[in-house]
């Protein structure tokens, strides 16, 4: 009998959480984890990828080649898996804007660069 009284006393003192409290806690935790996943994916997407960095290096090399040859004409050429499009716009003051675009094999734009050069158009 003493054991039964002790058991009843322990059961009365223990307080358990209700089902509603457990569901509310799970709901809050799932919302926090969902928000964390969204933030993580946004950071991943906005970060600079290795592909983008490689394309930037190739565009810098293409612009260096263009400046070295002084070939300020619109053209396109192919690196390994990158197509570089060069568009040149000139104004009357002698400023030349060189726009370089790097596109992947599917035609999706990876990176764009703009350079401004003083290169007056030669008249013949």
ROKE-149757 format. One record per residue: y, x, z of N, C-alpha, C in turn; residue in one letter. Coordinates in steps of 0.05 Angstrom, whole numbers, plus 5000, padded with zeros to 4 digits. Layout:
! residues N
{rec {Y,X,Z},{Y,X,Z},{Y,X,Z},"A"}
...
***
This chain:
! residues 124
{rec {4976,5016,5000},{5000,5000,5000},{5025,5017,5000},"X"}
{rec {5024,5039,5014},{5047,5057,5016},{5053,5069,4988},"X"}
{rec {5032,5074,4973},{5036,5086,4946},{5049,5065,4928},"X"}
{rec {5042,5040,4931},{5054,5019,4914},{5083,5016,4921},"X"}
{rec {5090,5017,4947},{5118,5015,4955},{5135,5038,4944},"X"}
{rec {5123,5062,4946},{5137,5086,4936},{5141,5083,4905},"X"}
{rec {5121,5074,4891},{5123,5070,4862},{5145,5050,4855},"X"}
{rec {5146,5027,4870},{5167,5007,4865},{5194,5018,4871},"X"}
{rec {5197,5035,4891},{5222,5047,4898},{5232,5066,4876},"X"}
{rec {5213,5082,4865},{5220,5101,4844},{5228,5086,4819},"X"}
{rec {5213,5065,4812},{5219,5049,4788},{5246,5036,4791},"X"}
{rec {5253,5026,4814},{5279,5014,4818},{5302,5034,4815},"X"}
{rec {5298,5059,4823},{5319,5079,4823},{5323,5090,4795},"X"}
{rec {5301,5091,4778},{5304,5101,4751},{5319,5081,4734},"X"}
{rec {5338,5092,4719},{5352,5074,4701},{5347,5084,4673},"X"}
{rec {5339,5067,4656},{5333,5074,4628},{5356,5063,4611},"X"}
{rec {5360,5075,4588},{5380,5065,4570},{5368,5042,4554},"X"}
{rec {5386,5024,4547},{5377,5001,4533},{5374,5007,4503},"X"}
{rec {5361,4990,4489},{5357,4993,4461},{5383,4994,4445},"X"}
{rec {5402,4979,4454},{5429,4979,4440},{5442,5006,4444},"X"}
{rec {5440,5019,4467},{5452,5045,4471},{5439,5066,4453},"X"}
{rec {5412,5064,4450},{5398,5083,4433},{5406,5080,4404},"X"}
{rec {5408,5055,4395},{5416,5050,4367},{5445,5060,4362},"X"}
{rec {5463,5055,4382},{5490,5064,4379},{5492,5095,4377},"X"}
{rec {5476,5109,4394},{5476,5138,4393},{5465,5148,4366},"X"}
{rec {5444,5135,4356},{5433,5143,4330},{5453,5139,4308},"X"}
{rec {5467,5117,4309},{5487,5111,4289},{5509,5131,4289},"X"}
{rec {5519,5139,4312},{5540,5159,4314},{5530,5186,4304},"X"}
{rec {5506,5194,4311},{5494,5219,4302},{5491,5219,4271},"X"}
{rec {5481,5197,4260},{5477,5196,4231},{5504,5198,4217},"X"}
{rec {5525,5186,4227},{5552,5187,4215},{5562,5216,4216},"X"}
{rec {5558,5229,4238},{5568,5257,4241},{5553,5275,4221},"X"}
{rec {5526,5272,4219},{5511,5288,4200},{5518,5282,4172},"X"}
{rec {5523,5257,4165},{5532,5249,4138},{5558,5262,4131},"X"}
{rec {5577,5261,4150},{5603,5274,4145},{5600,5304,4142},"X"}
{rec {5583,5316,4157},{5578,5345,4155},{5567,5352,4128},"X"}
{rec {5549,5336,4118},{5537,5341,4091},{5558,5339,4069},"X"}
{rec {5575,5319,4071},{5597,5316,4051},{5616,5340,4052},"X"}
{rec {5623,5349,4075},{5641,5372,4078},{5628,5397,4066},"X"}
{rec {5603,5401,4073},{5588,5424,4063},{5586,5424,4032},"X"}
{rec {5580,5401,4020},{5579,5399,3991},{5606,5404,3978},"X"}
{rec {5628,5395,3990},{5654,5400,3979},{5661,5430,3980},"X"}
{rec {5654,5443,4002},{5659,5471,4004},{5642,5486,3983},"X"}
{rec {5617,5479,3979},{5600,5492,3959},{5612,5488,3931},"X"}
{rec {5621,5464,3925},{5631,5458,3898},{5658,5473,3893},"X"}
{rec {5675,5475,3913},{5701,5487,3908},{5700,5518,3910},"X"}
{rec {5679,5529,3919},{5677,5558,3921},{5674,5571,3894},"X"}
{rec {5681,5597,3893},{5679,5612,3869},{5650,5621,3865},"X"}
{rec {5638,5613,3843},{5610,5619,3838},{5608,5646,3824},"X"}
{rec {5584,5657,3823},{5580,5682,3809},{5584,5679,3779},"X"}
{rec {5577,5656,3769},{5581,5650,3740},{5611,5651,3733},"X"}
{rec {5627,5638,3750},{5655,5637,3745},{5668,5665,3747},"X"}
{rec {5659,5681,3766},{5669,5708,3768},{5662,5725,3744},"X"}
{rec {5637,5722,3734},{5629,5736,3711},{5646,5728,3687},"X"}
{rec {5651,5703,3684},{5668,5693,3661},{5696,5704,3664},"X"}
{rec {5707,5705,3688},{5734,5717,3692},{5735,5746,3683},"X"}
{rec {5714,5761,3690},{5714,5789,3682},{5712,5792,3652},"X"}
{rec {5696,5775,3639},{5694,5776,3610},{5720,5768,3596},"X"}
{rec {5734,5748,3608},{5760,5740,3596},{5781,5762,3600},"X"}
{rec {5780,5776,3622},{5799,5799,3626},{5793,5821,3606},"X"}
{rec {5768,5826,3600},{5760,5846,3580},{5769,5837,3553},"X"}
{rec {5767,5811,3547},{5775,5801,3521},{5806,5803,3518},"X"}
{rec {5820,5798,3539},{5850,5800,3537},{5858,5830,3535},"X"}
{rec {5844,5848,3549},{5850,5876,3546},{5845,5885,3517},"X"}
{rec {5824,5876,3505},{5818,5882,3477},{5840,5871,3458},"X"}
{rec {5849,5847,3464},{5870,5835,3448},{5896,5851,3450},"X"}
{rec {5903,5859,3474},{5927,5875,3478},{5924,5902,3465},"X"}
{rec {5901,5914,3467},{5897,5941,3455},{5900,5940,3425},"X"}
{rec {5889,5920,3412},{5890,5917,3383},{5916,5904,3374},"X"}
{rec {5931,5893,3393},{5955,5878,3386},{5949,5855,3366},"X"}
{rec {5926,5843,3370},{5916,5822,3352},{5922,5795,3365},"X"}
{rec {5946,5785,3363},{5954,5760,3375},{5950,5737,3355},"X"}
{rec {5925,5731,3349},{5918,5709,3332},{5898,5691,3346},"X"}
{rec {5897,5666,3338},{5877,5648,3349},{5850,5654,3337},"X"}
{rec {5830,5657,3354},{5803,5664,3345},{5783,5656,3367},"X"}
{rec {5758,5660,3360},{5737,5656,3380},{5715,5676,3375},"X"}
{rec {5701,5683,3396},{5678,5701,3394},{5658,5696,3416},"X"}
{rec {5635,5707,3413},{5613,5701,3430},{5605,5726,3447},"X"}
{rec {5604,5723,3473},{5591,5742,3490},{5563,5731,3495},"X"}
{rec {5547,5744,3511},{5519,5737,3514},{5515,5706,3514},"X"}
{rec {5523,5693,3535},{5520,5664,3537},{5546,5650,3541},"X"}
{rec {5568,5663,3533},{5595,5653,3537},{5610,5654,3511},"X"}
{rec {5622,5632,3504},{5639,5631,3480},{5668,5632,3490},"X"}
{rec {5683,5651,3479},{5711,5655,3487},{5729,5645,3464},"X"}
{rec {5747,5627,3471},{5766,5616,3452},{5793,5627,3459},"X"}
{rec {5807,5639,3440},{5834,5649,3444},{5853,5633,3428},"X"}
{rec {5873,5622,3441},{5894,5607,3427},{5920,5621,3432},"X"}
{rec {5936,5625,3412},{5961,5640,3414},{5984,5621,3406},"X"}
{rec {6004,5620,3423},{6028,5605,3418},{6052,5623,3419},"X"}
{rec {6069,5623,3399},{6092,5640,3399},{6118,5624,3398},"X"}
{rec {6139,5634,3411},{6164,5620,3408},{6184,5639,3395},"X"}
{rec {6208,5629,3390},{6228,5644,3375},{6239,5668,3390},"X"}
{rec {6237,5668,3416},{6248,5690,3432},{6229,5715,3433},"X"}
{rec {6206,5713,3420},{6188,5735,3420},{6167,5734,3442},"X"}
{rec {6167,5713,3458},{6146,5711,3478},{6121,5698,3466},"X"}
{rec {6098,5709,3473},{6073,5700,3463},{6056,5691,3486},"X"}
{rec {6045,5668,3485},{6027,5658,3506},{5999,5659,3495},"X"}
{rec {5982,5674,3509},{5954,5676,3501},{5937,5660,3520},"X"}
{rec {5924,5640,3510},{5907,5623,3527},{5878,5629,3521},"X"}
{rec {5863,5638,3541},{5835,5644,3537},{5818,5624,3552},"X"}
{rec {5798,5613,3539},{5779,5594,3551},{5751,5605,3549},"X"}
{rec {5736,5604,3571},{5708,5611,3570},{5691,5586,3573},"X"}
{rec {5673,5582,3554},{5656,5558,3554},{5626,5567,3554},"X"}
{rec {5610,5551,3567},{5581,5557,3568},{5568,5547,3543},"X"}
{rec {5542,5552,3539},{5528,5544,3514},{5529,5514,3509},"X"}
{rec {5532,5498,3530},{5534,5469,3527},{5562,5460,3519},"X"}
{rec {5581,5479,3519},{5609,5472,3512},{5626,5464,3536},"X"}
{rec {5615,5467,3560},{5630,5460,3584},{5649,5482,3591},"X"}
{rec {5674,5475,3597},{5694,5494,3605},{5687,5507,3632},"X"}
{rec {5685,5533,3633},{5679,5547,3658},{5704,5557,3670},"X"}
{rec {5721,5571,3655},{5746,5583,3666},{5767,5585,3644},"X"}
{rec {5792,5584,3652},{5815,5586,3634},{5834,5607,3645},"X"}
{rec {5846,5623,3627},{5866,5642,3635},{5889,5640,3616},"X"}
{rec {5914,5644,3626},{5938,5644,3609},{5952,5670,3615},"X"}
{rec {5961,5683,3593},{5976,5708,3595},{6001,5705,3578},"X"}
{rec {6023,5716,3588},{6048,5716,3573},{6054,5745,3566},"X"}
{rec {6060,5749,3540},{6064,5776,3529},{6090,5775,3513},"X"}
{rec {6105,5797,3514},{6128,5800,3496},{6118,5814,3471},"X"}
{rec {6115,5799,3450},{6105,5809,3424},{6119,5794,3402},"X"}
{rec {6143,5804,3394},{6158,5789,3374},{6142,5788,3347},"X"}
{rec {6144,5766,3334},{6130,5763,3308},{6143,5781,3288},"X"}
{rec {6127,5795,3273},{6137,5813,3252},{6143,5797,3227},"X"}
{rec {6165,5801,3215},{6173,5787,3190},{6170,5807,3168},"X"}
{rec {6158,5798,3146},{6155,5816,3122},{6168,5803,3099},"X"}
***
